[in-house]
Amino acid sequence: MMLRKAECLVTLGRLQEASQAISDLEGSFTARPTLATPQSQVLQKSLSRLKMKLQEKENLIETPPAVLSTACEEDMGLRERSEQIPSASSSVRLCTDPLKGRYLVATEDILPGQLLVREDAFVSVLNPGELPPLHHGLESEWDTRVTNGDLYCHRCLKRTLATVPCGGCSYAKYCSQECLQQAWHLYHSIECSVGGLLLTLGVFCHVALRSTLLARFEESGQVLKKLCGKIGNKDICLPESKNPMKKFPYDLGGESGENDKSIETPIPGCDTNGKYENNYNAVFNLLPHTENHSPEHKFVCALSVSALCKQLEESSMVEESSLQAPTTGLKSSKLEAAETPALCAELDIWGVAMLRHMLQLQCNAQAITTIQQTGSEERIVTDSRQVRLATAVFPVTSLLNHSCSPNTSVTFISTVACVRASQKIGKGQEILHCYGPHESRMAVAKRQQKLRSQYFFDCTCPACQNEKHRIGTGPRWEGFCCNRCRTPLQGSNVLSCGNTPCMESVRRDHLDSRLQDLQQQIGMAQKLLRKGQLEQAVPLLLGCQREAERFLCEEHTVMGEVEDNLAQAYAAAGDWQKSAAHLQKSLRVVELRHGPSSIEMGHELFKLAQVFFNGFAITEALSTIQKAEKVLLIHCGPWDDEIQELQKMKSCLLDLSPIPGGPSM
């Protein structure tokens, strides 16, 4: 009875009372050493498990965010930092090449899942998300949908429901008064009065302004010299060569009067000691690609910066950049001691800097993404999608060159980017990142066009070279197959079966029309699922499944979509066995398309683990949880939400004993 009482208190979260109940129970065992019966031994084992569970809950509650952040960093493995790049592991080295520019290489053999870069954004701006449309007329109702701007802190990007709004503009919202005051001190005292204009001009203009505002807190002499060469006559010279700023006047900060010497840095963005840090020097030396941008784009950027500078000049906030922070009740000695540098005195120079940053962002801005659940909150098996939360600049991460088949994965914790090896990387091998166009998500022609238009280069990675040799077939996840023998069809306007005895042929436009009809049917079924009309949705999806199997390749995207929707439908109906069967088919499609160790495979295994868990299939659930953890840990840290959920499921299942003859799938 005492054990049951303690279990109830732990479950209710009354941890102090639970701890006392456990102490009382342990005292009972100590007072009666003669209790050595099998039943007593079972009680003692149960008590040990309960103490572990209590300890886990106490750690979860009592660990402050700062400790969690430190523990997170230690768990993610960035224990030996590079002397050359403080934000990177010692397994990474910075190199430069006349053709490739700056890039990172491995200094030793690197294993999958190893953390290579952990970098806080130099600057980040929360994307405003979908804004409510303007309505005219008293009879209209305002759109009150919640956007990311309402759910995440505008400074640290922490998700929060009880936001603290800025007293001046009410648009900027923060997770705490401390974040509010820090943001006000660093940049929001200037941004607050021009917030409406910034929303109109767009997030790139906002990032450009905030970058220059943050630059004021570095050595102002260094910053101004980088911008204009000689501050006395304001000769603004921003070179447009491929590797700008190889020489710039750099303030040594010494006392010998040598501050005006021109120092040639070994690699652009490094200091005089060859160290590449997350600072304004590194940001300033990111390439603007001025010669590659269209005249129209440069004109729009210049016009946006001009409008912003004019508004700043007219605003009283410019002349009073040290305005008092809004009343928050928080007094920070560091903030009080710091003096906010002025902006208006050299506004023309800062305007040039903003224009440079706007031109840099097309190739160097990084989307901070997060995984958000989609669909109804009542779903037992969750579905998710990646959404763009903020736009940021990471000077070290920007050094990574692109590959359509990269050897790294990038995830985010708040404003921190974590770059991990997604596969084995040999010593001396270049560390590569995907800029968006990935071989498993986009055909080679589309990838080449996108990279050329946005990043101004022709990709020659192995994935592109291999696909060019078989460009007639196209990617299998977009391919059609023979209705008779299931062999992939090849060709352009007329597709033919590659199996010689079969020689089936069909026009592409006919198959495209069938695919379009199939996708419309799937869309109708999804609407029925959202409405909870399972009796109508399931037969429609089964019909879509039969139709897809007649002419689509096994790893076609639509095949996986149908199976995934069927799994969701059967899970909603409580038929876990059928749900697991369809989800396993979807899993095969994901594996064929993305690979067995891909992040997509990890997400799909997570869903399958949820199905087995809810279906009380203990053995299958534990096995799937182990597989999902193994894959997700390659791409994400141990503090990832899905990994945390998997660990909770595993802890719960381990407390249960398999029931003979119980449910299994």
VOBAKE-501683 format. One record per residue (C-alpha): x, y, z; residue number from 1. Coordinates in nm, 2 decimals. Layout:
! residues N
       u       v       w    i
       X       Y       Z  NUM
...
END
This chain:
! residues 665
       u       v       w    i
    0.00    0.00    0.00    1
    0.29    0.24    0.08    2
    0.44    0.16   -0.26    3
    0.11    0.23   -0.44    4
    0.08    0.56   -0.26    5
    0.43    0.66   -0.37    6
    0.36    0.56   -0.73    7
    0.04    0.78   -0.73    8
    0.23    1.08   -0.59    9
    0.50    1.05   -0.85   10
    0.24    1.03   -1.13   11
    0.05    1.33   -0.99   12
    0.38    1.53   -0.98   13
    0.37    1.58   -0.61   14
    0.74    1.49   -0.59   15
    0.82    1.61   -0.24   16
    0.55    1.40   -0.09   17
    0.65    1.11   -0.31   18
    1.01    1.13   -0.19   19
    0.89    1.12    0.17   20
    0.67    0.82    0.10   21
    0.96    0.64   -0.06   22
    1.18    0.72    0.25   23
    0.91    0.58    0.48   24
    0.89    0.26    0.27   25
    1.27    0.22    0.28   26
    1.26    0.27    0.65   27
    1.01   -0.02    0.68   28
    1.24   -0.25    0.49   29
    1.53   -0.15    0.72   30
    1.32   -0.21    1.03   31
    1.23   -0.55    0.91   32
    1.55   -0.72    0.78   33
    1.38   -1.06    0.81   34
    1.16   -0.98    0.50   35
    1.33   -1.20    0.24   36
    1.03   -1.35    0.07   37
    1.00   -1.35   -0.31   38
    0.71   -1.10   -0.27   39
    0.94   -0.86   -0.07   40
    1.21   -0.89   -0.33   41
    0.96   -0.79   -0.60   42
    0.86   -0.49   -0.39   43
    1.22   -0.38   -0.35   44
    1.28   -0.40   -0.73   45
    0.96   -0.19   -0.79   46
    1.09    0.06   -0.53   47
    1.42    0.09   -0.71   48
    1.25    0.16   -1.05   49
    1.02    0.42   -0.88   50
    1.32    0.60   -0.73   51
    1.48    0.62   -1.07   52
    1.15    0.76   -1.22   53
    1.13    1.02   -0.93   54
    1.49    1.12   -1.00   55
    1.42    1.17   -1.37   56
    1.12    1.39   -1.29   57
    1.31    1.60   -1.03   58
    1.60    1.65   -1.28   59
    1.35    1.76   -1.55   60
    1.19    2.02   -1.32   61
    1.49    2.15   -1.13   62
    1.74    2.18   -1.42   63
    1.75    2.55   -1.52   64
    1.77    2.65   -1.89   65
    2.14    2.76   -1.86   66
    2.23    2.41   -1.72   67
    2.02    2.25   -1.99   68
    2.21    2.45   -2.25   69
    2.55    2.34   -2.11   70
    2.44    1.98   -2.08   71
    2.30    2.00   -2.43   72
    2.64    2.12   -2.56   73
    2.83    1.84   -2.38   74
    2.59    1.57   -2.50   75
    2.62    1.69   -2.86   76
    3.00    1.62   -2.84   77
    3.16    1.96   -2.92   78
    3.42    1.90   -2.65   79
    3.74    1.99   -2.84   80
    3.70    2.32   -3.01   81
    3.91    2.43   -3.31   82
    4.17    2.70   -3.23   83
    4.12    2.84   -3.58   84
    3.73    2.84   -3.57   85
    3.60    2.86   -3.21   86
    3.25    2.76   -3.32   87
    3.37    2.44   -3.48   88
    3.52    2.11   -3.37   89
    3.89    2.04   -3.38   90
    3.80    1.79   -3.65   91
    3.74    2.08   -3.89   92
    3.99    2.31   -4.07   93
    3.93    2.62   -4.28   94
    4.10    2.63   -4.62   95
    4.08    2.86   -4.92   96
    4.11    2.81   -5.30   97
    4.11    3.05   -5.59   98
    3.82    2.88   -5.75   99
    3.62    2.74   -5.46  100
    3.68    3.02   -5.22  101
    3.67    2.94   -4.85  102
    3.57    2.59   -4.74  103
    3.60    2.34   -4.46  104
    3.78    2.00   -4.46  105
    3.80    1.72   -4.21  106
    4.13    1.70   -4.01  107
    4.06    1.34   -3.91  108
    3.81    1.06   -3.99  109
    3.46    1.16   -3.88  110
    3.18    0.93   -3.78  111
    2.81    0.97   -3.85  112
    2.64    1.19   -3.59  113
    2.96    1.37   -3.48  114
    2.90    1.74   -3.41  115
    3.12    1.95   -3.63  116
    2.98    2.31   -3.59  117
    2.78    2.46   -3.30  118
    2.72    2.83   -3.38  119
    2.49    3.09   -3.25  120
    2.35    3.32   -3.52  121
    2.53    3.66   -3.55  122
    2.19    3.80   -3.64  123
    1.84    3.65   -3.67  124
    1.50    3.79   -3.75  125
    1.18    3.60   -3.69  126
    0.98    3.56   -4.01  127
    0.64    3.74   -3.96  128
    0.45    3.45   -4.11  129
    0.11    3.49   -4.27  130
   -0.03    3.83   -4.19  131
   -0.41    3.87   -4.15  132
   -0.56    4.04   -4.46  133
   -0.69    4.39   -4.43  134
   -1.07    4.41   -4.42  135
   -1.29    4.71   -4.51  136
   -1.64    4.75   -4.37  137
   -1.79    4.71   -4.03  138
   -1.95    4.38   -4.12  139
   -1.61    4.21   -4.18  140
   -1.45    4.00   -3.92  141
   -1.08    4.02   -3.85  142
   -0.86    3.71   -3.92  143
   -0.74    3.61   -3.57  144
   -0.53    3.31   -3.68  145
   -0.21    3.28   -3.47  146
    0.12    3.32   -3.66  147
    0.48    3.24   -3.56  148
    0.52    3.60   -3.45  149
    0.27    3.53   -3.17  150
    0.42    3.20   -3.06  151
    0.80    3.25   -3.06  152
    1.02    3.50   -2.88  153
    1.14    3.76   -3.13  154
    1.49    3.75   -2.98  155
    1.58    3.39   -2.87  156
    1.31    3.21   -3.08  157
    1.19    3.02   -2.78  158
    0.84    2.89   -2.82  159
    0.61    3.06   -2.56  160
    0.24    3.12   -2.51  161
    0.27    3.39   -2.24  162
    0.46    3.65   -2.44  163
    0.58    3.99   -2.31  164
    0.50    4.25   -2.59  165
    0.71    4.56   -2.66  166
    0.53    4.86   -2.50  167
    0.61    5.08   -2.80  168
    0.51    4.87   -3.11  169
    0.33    4.57   -2.96  170
    0.44    4.37   -3.26  171
    0.77    4.24   -3.11  172
    0.70    3.99   -2.84  173
    0.94    3.81   -2.61  174
    0.95    3.51   -2.38  175
    1.06    3.71   -2.08  176
    1.13    4.07   -1.97  177
    1.50    3.99   -1.98  178
    1.48    3.91   -2.35  179
    1.27    4.22   -2.40  180
    1.53    4.45   -2.24  181
    1.83    4.28   -2.41  182
    1.66    4.32   -2.75  183
    1.58    4.69   -2.67  184
    1.94    4.75   -2.58  185
    2.09    4.58   -2.88  186
    1.86    4.68   -3.16  187
    1.49    4.73   -3.09  188
    1.53    5.09   -2.95  189
    1.60    5.18   -3.32  190
    1.38    4.93   -3.49  191
    1.07    5.00   -3.28  192
    0.97    5.32   -3.46  193
    1.03    5.18   -3.81  194
    0.87    4.83   -3.75  195
    0.58    4.89   -4.00  196
    0.83    4.99   -4.28  197
    1.04    4.69   -4.20  198
    0.74    4.46   -4.24  199
    0.67    4.62   -4.58  200
    1.03    4.60   -4.70  201
    1.08    4.24   -4.60  202
    1.29    4.02   -4.38  203
    1.62    4.07   -4.58  204
    1.60    4.44   -4.52  205
    1.53    4.38   -4.15  206
    1.83    4.14   -4.12  207
    2.05    4.40   -4.30  208
    1.95    4.67   -4.05  209
    1.99    4.45   -3.75  210
    2.34    4.34   -3.86  211
    2.46    4.70   -3.87  212
    2.30    4.77   -3.54  213
    2.48    4.48   -3.38  214
    2.81    4.59   -3.54  215
    2.80    4.90   -3.32  216
    2.88    4.69   -3.02  217
    3.21    4.58   -3.17  218
    3.51    4.80   -3.19  219
    3.35    5.10   -3.37  220
    3.68    5.21   -3.51  221
    3.74    4.88   -3.68  222
    3.39    4.87   -3.82  223
    3.40    5.22   -3.97  224
    3.74    5.16   -4.12  225
    3.62    4.85   -4.29  226
    3.32    5.04   -4.43  227
    3.49    5.35   -4.57  228
    3.87    5.30   -4.57  229
    3.96    5.64   -4.43  230
    3.70    5.77   -4.19  231
    3.82    6.13   -4.22  232
    3.71    6.18   -4.59  233
    3.46    5.90   -4.60  234
    3.60    5.74   -4.92  235
    3.36    5.45   -4.93  236
    3.51    5.17   -5.12  237
    3.34    4.83   -5.12  238
    3.52    4.61   -5.37  239
    3.32    4.38   -5.60  240
    3.59    4.13   -5.67  241
    3.53    3.76   -5.60  242
    3.73    3.78   -5.28  243
    3.67    4.13   -5.14  244
    3.84    4.27   -4.84  245
    4.17    4.08   -4.86  246
    4.33    4.40   -4.74  247
    4.15    4.64   -4.51  248
    4.27    4.88   -4.24  249
    4.24    4.69   -3.92  250
    4.25    4.85   -3.58  251
    4.51    4.65   -3.38  252
    4.39    4.80   -3.06  253
    4.75    4.86   -2.95  254
    4.90    5.16   -2.79  255
    5.20    5.21   -3.02  256
    5.02    5.43   -3.28  257
    5.02    5.15   -3.54  258
    4.64    5.15   -3.57  259
    4.65    5.28   -3.93  260
    4.86    5.00   -4.08  261
    4.70    4.79   -4.35  262
    4.71    4.43   -4.25  263
    4.67    4.15   -4.51  264
    4.47    3.87   -4.35  265
    4.55    3.52   -4.47  266
    4.19    3.43   -4.53  267
    3.90    3.69   -4.57  268
    3.71    3.71   -4.24  269
    4.00    3.60   -4.02  270
    4.17    3.83   -3.78  271
    4.54    3.91   -3.77  272
    4.60    3.58   -3.59  273
    4.42    3.38   -3.86  274
    4.12    3.31   -3.63  275
    3.78    3.30   -3.79  276
    3.52    3.40   -3.53  277
    3.15    3.47   -3.52  278
    3.17    3.85   -3.54  279
    3.10    4.14   -3.77  280
    3.44    4.10   -3.95  281
    3.33    3.75   -4.06  282
    2.98    3.87   -4.16  283
    3.12    4.17   -4.36  284
    3.35    3.94   -4.56  285
    3.07    3.71   -4.68  286
    3.05    3.76   -5.06  287
    2.78    4.00   -5.18  288
    2.81    3.88   -5.55  289
    2.74    4.23   -5.66  290
    2.85    4.15   -6.02  291
    2.61    3.86   -6.05  292
    2.29    4.03   -5.93  293
    2.06    4.17   -6.19  294
    2.03    4.55   -6.22  295
    1.66    4.52   -6.11  296
    1.75    4.34   -5.79  297
    2.03    4.59   -5.70  298
    1.79    4.88   -5.77  299
    1.52    4.73   -5.54  300
    1.78    4.67   -5.26  301
    1.92    5.02   -5.29  302
    1.57    5.17   -5.29  303
    1.47    4.97   -4.98  304
    1.78    5.08   -4.80  305
    1.73    5.44   -4.90  306
    1.37    5.44   -4.78  307
    1.49    5.29   -4.45  308
    1.77    5.54   -4.40  309
    1.53    5.83   -4.47  310
    1.29    5.70   -4.21  311
    1.56    5.65   -3.96  312
    1.69    6.00   -4.02  313
    1.35    6.15   -3.97  314
    1.28    5.94   -3.66  315
    1.36    6.09   -3.32  316
    1.48    5.74   -3.23  317
    1.79    5.80   -3.45  318
    1.90    6.10   -3.25  319
    1.80    5.95   -2.92  320
    1.93    5.60   -2.98  321
    2.00    5.57   -2.60  322
    1.63    5.61   -2.51  323
    1.52    5.45   -2.19  324
    1.41    5.09   -2.23  325
    1.04    5.03   -2.17  326
    0.95    4.97   -1.81  327
    0.99    4.60   -1.74  328
    1.07    4.58   -1.38  329
    1.41    4.41   -1.47  330
    1.73    4.59   -1.38  331
    2.04    4.44   -1.54  332
    2.37    4.58   -1.43  333
    2.54    4.48   -1.76  334
    2.27    4.66   -1.96  335
    2.28    4.97   -1.74  336
    2.66    4.98   -1.76  337
    2.67    4.95   -2.14  338
    2.63    5.26   -2.36  339
    2.45    5.21   -2.68  340
    2.66    5.35   -2.97  341
    2.50    5.61   -3.19  342
    2.38    5.54   -3.54  343
    2.29    5.87   -3.69  344
    2.64    6.02   -3.69  345
    2.75    5.80   -3.98  346
    2.42    5.70   -4.13  347
    2.54    5.73   -4.49  348
    2.82    5.48   -4.41  349
    2.58    5.24   -4.22  350
    2.35    5.27   -4.52  351
    2.63    5.14   -4.75  352
    2.68    4.85   -4.50  353
    2.31    4.77   -4.51  354
    2.31    4.76   -4.89  355
    2.61    4.52   -4.88  356
    2.43    4.29   -4.64  357
    2.11    4.29   -4.85  358
    2.32    4.17   -5.15  359
    2.49    3.91   -4.93  360
    2.17    3.75   -4.80  361
    2.05    3.59   -5.13  362
    2.35    3.35   -5.11  363
    2.43    3.36   -4.74  364
    2.11    3.38   -4.54  365
    2.02    3.06   -4.35  366
    1.66    2.96   -4.27  367
    1.62    2.86   -3.91  368
    1.37    2.58   -3.93  369
    1.16    2.39   -3.68  370
    0.94    2.08   -3.69  371
    0.57    2.16   -3.64  372
    0.29    1.91   -3.61  373
    0.02    1.93   -3.88  374
   -0.34    1.81   -3.88  375
   -0.57    1.77   -3.59  376
   -0.44    1.78   -3.24  377
   -0.65    1.48   -3.16  378
   -0.44    1.26   -3.38  379
   -0.27    0.99   -3.18  380
   -0.01    0.93   -3.45  381
    0.14    1.27   -3.53  382
    0.24    1.41   -3.87  383
    0.48    1.69   -3.91  384
    0.64    1.93   -4.15  385
    0.95    2.15   -4.15  386
    0.86    2.53   -4.14  387
    1.08    2.83   -4.18  388
    1.09    3.01   -3.84  389
    1.35    3.28   -3.89  390
    1.61    3.42   -4.13  391
    1.97    3.43   -3.99  392
    2.33    3.47   -4.07  393
    2.58    3.21   -3.95  394
    2.93    3.31   -4.06  395
    3.09    2.97   -4.00  396
    2.80    2.76   -4.14  397
    2.81    2.99   -4.45  398
    3.16    2.85   -4.53  399
    3.02    2.51   -4.62  400
    3.00    2.45   -4.99  401
    2.70    2.29   -5.15  402
    2.64    1.93   -5.26  403
    2.31    1.78   -5.38  404
    2.42    1.47   -5.18  405
    2.57    1.63   -4.87  406
    2.76    1.46   -4.59  407
    2.62    1.68   -4.31  408
    2.28    1.77   -4.16  409
    2.19    2.10   -4.00  410
    1.94    2.13   -3.71  411
    1.86    2.42   -3.48  412
    1.81    2.48   -3.11  413
    1.67    2.83   -3.06  414
    1.92    3.05   -3.25  415
    2.20    2.79   -3.25  416
    2.29    2.59   -3.56  417
    2.42    2.24   -3.51  418
    2.60    2.08   -3.81  419
    2.65    1.70   -3.78  420
    2.81    1.45   -4.00  421
    2.53    1.25   -4.17  422
    2.78    0.98   -4.30  423
    3.14    0.89   -4.26  424
    3.38    1.16   -4.37  425
    3.74    1.07   -4.44  426
    4.04    1.28   -4.33  427
    4.10    1.56   -4.59  428
    3.75    1.52   -4.74  429
    3.55    1.84   -4.78  430
    3.25    1.90   -4.55  431
    2.95    1.97   -4.76  432
    2.60    2.11   -4.69  433
    2.29    2.11   -4.91  434
    2.16    2.46   -4.99  435
    1.81    2.32   -5.05  436
    1.81    2.14   -5.39  437
    1.87    1.78   -5.28  438
    1.90    1.48   -5.51  439
    1.62    1.29   -5.32  440
    1.37    1.59   -5.35  441
    1.44    1.75   -5.69  442
    1.55    1.63   -6.04  443
    1.89    1.73   -6.17  444
    1.76    1.99   -6.42  445
    1.55    2.17   -6.16  446
    1.84    2.16   -5.91  447
    2.08    2.31   -6.16  448
    1.84    2.59   -6.26  449
    1.77    2.68   -5.89  450
    2.13    2.68   -5.79  451
    2.23    2.89   -6.09  452
    1.96    3.15   -6.04  453
    2.00    3.19   -5.66  454
    2.37    3.10   -5.59  455
    2.53    3.18   -5.93  456
    2.72    2.86   -5.99  457
    2.68    2.53   -6.19  458
    2.68    2.23   -5.96  459
    2.92    1.96   -6.05  460
    2.88    1.74   -5.74  461
    2.88    1.36   -5.80  462
    2.50    1.34   -5.77  463
    2.46    1.58   -6.06  464
    2.72    1.41   -6.27  465
    2.57    1.07   -6.22  466
    2.22    1.19   -6.30  467
    2.32    1.36   -6.62  468
    2.43    1.02   -6.76  469
    2.09    0.88   -6.70  470
    1.88    1.19   -6.75  471
    1.65    1.01   -6.99  472
    1.50    0.81   -6.71  473
    1.45    1.08   -6.45  474
    1.43    1.02   -6.08  475
    1.25    0.70   -5.98  476
    1.04    0.89   -5.72  477
    0.88    1.07   -6.01  478
    0.88    0.77   -6.25  479
    0.61    0.55   -6.41  480
    0.63    0.17   -6.44  481
    0.50   -0.09   -6.69  482
    0.15   -0.21   -6.61  483
    0.24   -0.56   -6.70  484
    0.59   -0.63   -6.55  485
    0.64   -0.33   -6.32  486
    0.97   -0.24   -6.50  487
    1.04    0.14   -6.50  488
    0.94    0.31   -6.82  489
    1.20    0.52   -7.01  490
    1.18    0.79   -7.28  491
    1.06    1.14   -7.34  492
    0.72    1.20   -7.49  493
    0.66    0.82   -7.55  494
    0.77    0.60   -7.26  495
    0.87    0.24   -7.33  496
    0.93   -0.06   -7.11  497
    1.30   -0.15   -7.06  498
    1.21   -0.52   -7.04  499
    1.28   -0.66   -7.39  500
    1.01   -0.94   -7.39  501
    0.75   -0.68   -7.28  502
    0.81   -0.38   -7.50  503
    0.50   -0.19   -7.36  504
    0.48    0.18   -7.46  505
    0.25    0.47   -7.36  506
    0.24    0.84   -7.41  507
    0.37    1.05   -7.12  508
    0.08    1.30   -7.13  509
   -0.16    1.01   -7.08  510
    0.02    0.90   -6.76  511
    0.05    1.26   -6.64  512
   -0.33    1.29   -6.67  513
   -0.38    0.97   -6.47  514
   -0.14    1.10   -6.20  515
   -0.33    1.43   -6.18  516
   -0.66    1.25   -6.14  517
   -0.51    1.03   -5.87  518
   -0.37    1.33   -5.68  519
   -0.72    1.49   -5.69  520
   -0.87    1.17   -5.54  521
   -0.61    1.17   -5.26  522
   -0.69    1.53   -5.19  523
   -1.06    1.45   -5.15  524
   -0.97    1.16   -4.91  525
   -0.75    1.39   -4.70  526
   -1.04    1.64   -4.66  527
   -1.26    1.35   -4.55  528
   -1.00    1.24   -4.30  529
   -0.98    1.60   -4.16  530
   -1.35    1.59   -4.11  531
   -1.33    1.25   -3.94  532
   -1.54    1.08   -4.21  533
   -1.34    0.76   -4.20  534
   -1.61    0.54   -4.36  535
   -1.59    0.74   -4.68  536
   -1.21    0.82   -4.67  537
   -1.08    0.46   -4.64  538
   -1.25    0.31   -4.95  539
   -1.14    0.61   -5.15  540
   -0.78    0.57   -5.04  541
   -0.78    0.19   -5.11  542
   -0.90    0.27   -5.46  543
   -0.61    0.52   -5.49  544
   -0.37    0.25   -5.37  545
   -0.49    0.01   -5.64  546
   -0.47    0.27   -5.91  547
   -0.12    0.39   -5.80  548
    0.02    0.03   -5.81  549
   -0.08    0.00   -6.18  550
    0.14    0.27   -6.32  551
    0.37    0.43   -6.06  552
    0.72    0.32   -5.95  553
    0.74    0.16   -5.61  554
    0.93    0.46   -5.46  555
    0.70    0.72   -5.62  556
    0.61    1.00   -5.38  557
    0.24    0.94   -5.44  558
    0.27    0.58   -5.34  559
    0.41    0.68   -5.00  560
    0.15    0.95   -4.96  561
   -0.14    0.70   -5.01  562
    0.01    0.45   -4.76  563
    0.07    0.72   -4.51  564
   -0.29    0.85   -4.53  565
   -0.42    0.49   -4.49  566
   -0.20    0.45   -4.18  567
   -0.35    0.77   -4.04  568
   -0.70    0.66   -4.12  569
   -0.67    0.32   -3.95  570
   -0.49    0.47   -3.65  571
   -0.79    0.71   -3.61  572
   -1.02    0.41   -3.62  573
   -0.81    0.23   -3.36  574
   -0.70   -0.05   -3.60  575
   -0.34   -0.04   -3.50  576
   -0.25   -0.36   -3.69  577
   -0.36   -0.23   -4.03  578
   -0.22    0.12   -3.95  579
    0.12   -0.04   -3.89  580
    0.10   -0.25   -4.21  581
    0.04    0.06   -4.42  582
    0.30    0.27   -4.24  583
    0.56   -0.01   -4.30  584
    0.48    0.02   -4.68  585
    0.53    0.40   -4.66  586
    0.86    0.33   -4.47  587
    0.98    0.12   -4.77  588
    0.90    0.41   -5.01  589
    1.09    0.66   -4.78  590
    1.39    0.42   -4.76  591
    1.41    0.37   -5.13  592
    1.39    0.74   -5.20  593
    1.59    0.90   -4.92  594
    1.81    0.62   -4.78  595
    1.80    0.40   -4.47  596
    1.98    0.66   -4.25  597
    1.81    0.98   -4.37  598
    1.63    1.22   -4.15  599
    1.31    1.14   -4.34  600
    1.35    0.77   -4.24  601
    1.39    0.88   -3.88  602
    1.06    1.08   -3.89  603
    0.88    0.78   -4.04  604
    1.02    0.54   -3.79  605
    0.90    0.77   -3.52  606
    0.54    0.75   -3.65  607
    0.57    0.37   -3.67  608
    0.69    0.36   -3.31  609
    0.38    0.56   -3.21  610
    0.15    0.31   -3.38  611
    0.31    0.01   -3.21  612
    0.31    0.20   -2.87  613
   -0.06    0.28   -2.89  614
   -0.13   -0.07   -3.02  615
    0.04   -0.21   -2.71  616
    0.28   -0.42   -2.92  617
    0.56   -0.39   -2.67  618
    0.83   -0.60   -2.85  619
    0.77   -0.43   -3.19  620
    0.75   -0.08   -3.03  621
    1.08   -0.12   -2.84  622
    1.26   -0.25   -3.16  623
    1.12    0.04   -3.37  624
    1.21    0.30   -3.10  625
    1.57    0.17   -3.10  626
    1.59    0.21   -3.48  627
    1.43    0.55   -3.48  628
    1.67    0.68   -3.21  629
    1.97    0.54   -3.39  630
    1.87    0.73   -3.71  631
    1.76    1.05   -3.55  632
    2.07    1.08   -3.33  633
    2.28    1.10   -3.65  634
    2.10    1.42   -3.75  635
    1.97    1.57   -3.43  636
    2.10    1.60   -3.07  637
    1.97    1.41   -2.78  638
    1.75    1.71   -2.68  639
    1.54    1.68   -3.00  640
    1.17    1.67   -2.93  641
    1.11    1.34   -3.12  642
    1.41    1.17   -2.94  643
    1.27    1.29   -2.61  644
    0.93    1.15   -2.69  645
    1.08    0.81   -2.80  646
    1.27    0.79   -2.46  647
    0.95    0.86   -2.27  648
    0.77    0.58   -2.47  649
    1.06    0.34   -2.40  650
    1.06    0.42   -2.03  651
    0.69    0.35   -2.02  652
    0.71    0.02   -2.21  653
    1.00   -0.10   -1.99  654
    0.78   -0.07   -1.69  655
    0.53   -0.30   -1.84  656
    0.56   -0.68   -1.86  657
    0.46   -0.85   -2.19  658
    0.12   -1.01   -2.14  659
    0.11   -1.37   -2.26  660
   -0.12   -1.38   -2.56  661
   -0.15   -1.00   -2.56  662
   -0.17   -0.78   -2.86  663
    0.11   -0.81   -3.11  664
    0.15   -0.69   -3.47  665
END
